[in-house]
Amino acid sequence: MIVYCYPAWTVRTYYILMREGITLADRADMIEVADLAVQGKLRHAGLKFATELYRAAGLGVYPIYKRLNTREGRIDLQRVKSLCERLDIDLHAKI
C-alpha cells in the first residue's frame, strides 16, 4: 500500500496511516482522517497526528485550533502554534 499525497510525514504519522490502511488522495481525505483522530476513532492517533494532517492539508493555526477543541479545554492556542511551527520547520521545509 502506498501512502502518498504529501511527501514528508513524521514516522509516527506514517505508521498510523499504514497500520490503519489509510490512503490519502487529497486534502479532504487528510481533514477527514484528522477529524477521526480528534474524535478518538483511530488507535494511537491523537492531537499531534491530527495537527500534522490538518497542517499538511493547508489549514492555518486558528482553524486547526478550532477543530482540535471540539471538547472544551483540550489544547491551548500556544501549543497549537508551537506544533505547527515545528512541523513547518522540520517537515515542510524538506519538500
Summary of the structure (lengths in Angstrom):
residues: 95
radius of gyration: 12.3
end to end distance: 21.8
largest distance: 36.8
contacts: 256
relative contact order: 0.15
helix: 60%
strand: 0%
